[in-house]
Amino acid sequence: MDACHIALMPFFNNVGSREEVLRNMCHFVNRIQISEELKYHIKLVQILSVRAIFTGDEQEKLLGVIKMRSTYLDNYEKRLVERATNNAIMDIALKMKADGVSSDFIFKYFGVKL
């Protein structure tokens, strides 16, 4: 059985409840030795599962466990934020340029060369 099947175990018939199995699997994935990329994919499935099954404090607690020790996931989130920030800065710079602001001013304060 590969790690992707492990991530989907809460959706199959088990001895415990679906909630109990998902709770255990969220803790288990952080302990097994697999690539960060594979761990990332498993955790995405777990995040969706936790959001569908749990609410309130239990949901927040498990989401914290899922995100724990996943540098790949953290780096991915950072890249998304950086990309969104860079896109927003570029949009502002282009609007300023269209409004007649000089390219030198835009470069000096935004670091964007137009």
Buried (B, 14 or more C-beta within 10 A) or exposed (E): EEBEEBBEBBEEEEEEEBBEBBBBBBEBBBEEEBEBEBBBBBBBBBBEBBEEBBEEEEBEBBBEBBBEEBEBBEEBEEEEEEEEEEEEBEEEBEEBBEEEBEEEEBEEEBEBEB
